């Protein structure tokens, strides 16, 4: 029989527990400094041995001692009594009935953040970020196209504000919004020894914002996130609301999280270096907001399209602010998309399927959304929910903007199958957003037969070659 003390004090560099148990007396145990680790009472299992210790870690005088029983049968081992492994009369075991412990967390603090829209904000970026996320270091994530125009200005401003800046630049394009790019970003940012207070700043369009946001939501279990959109699409849509993520071979944005930014700084001056296609794609999201919430915004776009297309700063600033107000109101009412926020997906279920089938190449997101909006409007018309004249007005404005309303589709059934991988499916049913009654109103529909969806896909289908961007 092995006699052991009530508790063991183990030095951090002590011999193994097994070697310590090979002695026959506690007096043979090595002397231990007071600062070493205290292992309190618990049943100890080593190989086939079970060790039970009386719980008197701080008692004085003679300590009670326990028995070491070898084997799993708990039969007597030399003292004529069965071993009661892990039990103690002073601490009787409770009933074996299932226990349920309720964990009640305190209400989460509401997240409030500013969205600043104006001209020439980029040179002031450092000081503005410092007000929202003070830290000794930060990360600046951008794609190759944006970096050559604006990364030096942004980096200089951040360094002037006292930040140690780690820059990560990736190849531009939706095809690079992947876990592989995220992993490369992790390598760069972790090597730079960022801290939990270090903000990750997204400088670029929607792809950059989605990817950098996902990195910030997962790095060190979450760090502050700052959006600096440099495209119209990102400014009016992707930068607001906290949806972040990357694409998967089975669909767009299937891997992601909700991670609200600490601030959004939109410098409309950066839009002046955009190609026309980027302005067109941003306007697709603006038209979407108008259809679901505000006919006056629809009228504004119709009347000021020339100024917007010419990147007039005043027109752009008003357009961005108007759209942000619409999206912010929806997001504040439903931050995790459990209801009304789904309205913001008008055209996106159709559009994401088209993007997936295109391999995220040769079809820009705004172009896909435009096609999805046309399909949704046609579907609503066929169901008697939306006036044909309103659907024609929507299609006419999209064409004026320069967005596609028809596309060559080799296999319409493949579009429907791709829609089946949409992350917003509930109980196996697609959730489609349909305009209803008039421009400015929409609803969530989950009862659409596949035959009607196929008819809507057929409506946007066009045989023959299209412009290169839409193939």
Secondary structure, DSSP 8 states (H G I E B T S, - for coil): -----SSEEE-TT---HHHHHTSSSGGGS----TTSEEE-S--EEETTEEE---S-TT--SS-----EEESSS----SSSS---TT--TTS-----S----------------EEEEESS-GGGHHHHHHHHS--SEEEEEEEHHHIIIIIHHHHHHHHHTT-EEEEEEE--SGGG-SHHHHHHHHHHHHHTT--TT-EEEEEESHHHHHHHHHHHHHGGG---EEEEE-SHHIIIIITSS-EEEEEETTEEEEEEEE---SEEEEEGGGGGGS-HHHHHHHHHHHHHHHHHH-HHHHHHHHHHHHHHHTT-HHHHHHHHHHHHHHHHHHHHH-TT-SSGGGGGGTTHHHHHHHHHHTTTSSS-HHHHHHHHHHHHHHHHHHTTSS-HHHHHHHHHHHHHHT--S-B--S-HHHHHHHHTT-TT-BTTB--EEEE-SSTT-EEEE----HHHHHHHHHHHB--S---GGG-
